[in-house]
Amino acid sequence: MMESISGAAPAPRVPPRLVALFACGSGLSVANVYYAQPLLGSLAADFAISPAAIGGVITATQAGSVVALLMLVPLGDRLDRRRLMLVQALLLALALACVAMARHTPLLLAGMLAVGLLGTAMTQGLIASAASAADASERGRVVGAAQGGVVIGLLLARVLAGLVADVAGWRWVYLLSAAAMLALAALLWTALPAQARSGPRLSYGALLRSMLDLLLHERMLQIRGLIALLMFAAFSIFWSALVLPLSAAPFAFSHTAIGAFGLVGVAGALAAGKAGSWADRGLGQRATGMALALLVLAWLPLGLLHRSLWLLGLGILLLDIGAQAIQVLNQSMIFRSRPDAHSRLVGCYMLFYAVGSGAGALGATAMHAAAGWTGVCVLGAGVSALAALFWALSLRWTPA
C-alpha cells in the first residue's frame, strides 16, 4: 500500500540473490560442455588418440547436448524443477568425476557424453526456471541475467581449463568442476522456489510429442527460431574459422592466445541483460532490428583482420553484443507465448541453435579452403543480412 501511494515501482518478484544464482548456475553448468576444447592435446597424449580422431571427444559432448534438448530438458514441464535439477547436478558431478578418473578411451567418451547431456540439461533447465520464476514484466531482465551467465561461463571455460591444466593437469579441471556442481546442487535445493503446476500433467510420451506440436504450430517459436538459426550460423562461421588465419603466418598465435580473443565477448553478457529489459518494455522488435544491424556491421572490421588486430577486437565486440542480445530477445518473446511450456520451448528453440551452429562450422571451413578469410567474412555477412531480411519480413506476422 505504501508503495502505491508513493508512486514507487513495485518490488521485483525475483530477488537479486536468486537472479545471481540463476546467472552463476547457468555459467557453471554450461562451462562443463566446453572444458574439453583447450584440453584436446593433453587428452590425445594421455589416451593415445590420434590428432585426427581426438575431435570425437567434442562430438560425444555435443551429441549428449542434443539428446538433452530432446529427452531431458522437456521434463521441467512435468516434474518439480527443484528436485529435477538436484538430481541432474548430482549426476553431473558423478559424470565429471568419472571423466577425471577415466583410464580408457571408451570410458572417457562415455563420460563426455554424460557431461554434455547433463550440463546442457542443467543450463537450459535453469533458464526455464528463471523464466517461470519471473513475472511477465521482468521476465526479460531475469532471463537476460541467466543468459549473461551462460555467455561468461562459455567464454571463461576455455581460459580456466587451460590455466588449471597447466598448473595441475587436465584431470583436476573435472575434479574441481565436480566439487562446484555439488556446491551448486546444495544452493539450488535451498534457494529455488517451488513452482506450481497448472493444467493436466502429461505423460512423458505425450510431453515429447507436444514438442513436435510446438514446432509445427507456435508461430513465435518458428519465426524467432529461424532468426536464431541464421544468427548462430553467422556466429559459428566466425569462431570456427578464426583459428585458421590467426594460427598461420604472419600471426602464428598459440591456441591460448587465440582463445583469449573470446574474452572480448564478455561484453555480450552486459548486452544480454539490457536486451531483456527492452523486451520487458515492449521494445523487442525494435531491439532485434538494432542487434541484427550490429551483426551485419561487425563483418566490416572482421574482414580487415590482416590490417589491424584492434579492428578484429572491435568486430568481435559488435558480433557478440548483437548475437547475445538477439538470443535474449528471442527467448523472452518465445516464453511469453506459452507460460505453461517453458522447458519444452527452450528445448525446441535450442534445436535451432544446434542446427545453425553445425551448419556454420561446416560452411566456414569449406569457405576458408576455397576463398580464404575474405570468403569467410562474405559468407558471414551474407548469412547475417539474410537474418535481418527475414526479421523485417516477419514483422507483419509477430507483435512487438
Secondary structure, DSSP 4 states (H G I P E B T S, - for coil): -HHHHHTPPPPPSS-HHHHHHHHHHHHHHHHHHHTTGGGHHHHHHHHT--TTTTTHHHHHHHHHHHHIIIIIGGGGGTS-HHHHHHHHHHHHHHHHHHHHH--SHHHHHHHHHHHHHHHHHHHHHHHHHHHHHS-TTTHHHHHHHHHHHHHHHHHHHHHHHHHHHHHH-HHHHHHHHHHHHHHHHHHHHHHSPP----S----HHHHHHHHHHHHHH-HHHHHHHHHHHHHHHHHHHHHHHTHHHHHSTTT---HHHHHHGGGGGGHHHHHHHHHHHHHHTT-HHHHHHHHHHHHHHTHHHHHTTTT-HHHHHHHHHHHHHHHHHHHHHHHHHHHHH-GGGHHHHHHHHHHHHHHHHHHHHHHHHHHHHHHHHHHHHHHHHHHHHHHHHHHHHHTTTS--
